[in-house]
Amino acid sequence: MKRLILTALMSAVPLIAGAAGNPANGKLLFQRCASCHAVGPYATAGYGPQLNHIIGRRAGDTRDYKYSEAMKKSGLVWDEKTLAAFLRAPHDVVPDTKMRFWGIKDEQQIADLLSYMKTL
């Protein structure tokens, strides 16, 4: 019985640890985001804010984009956990955000996007 429980726990480790991200796939997935968000050395705000150096940045903190009051007052700092939650369901994380995106349900796609965003 102990062996069965140990085996079950060991098989759950990858689920607990989360999926490893593939930045190359994340870059391809980012094309969906690129209609609103720019990245790279010449990135500026457009329909959405530029996303360079998003990891570790305070939400609503770039000067060239007019954020919603909800985003400015959210107090969030974009770390991997917060970004993952926002990518899953933006309006659950920041109600009244201006972002018109309904979320990503695929955990591997989220991990891939985060892996790519860490390279920005």
Secondary structure, DSSP 8 states (H G I E B T S, - for coil): -HHHHHHHHHHHHHHHH-----HHHHHHHGGGGGGT---STT---SSS---TT-TT-BTT--TTS---HHHHTS--B--HHHHHHHHH-HHHHSTT-S--------HHHHHHHHHHHTT-
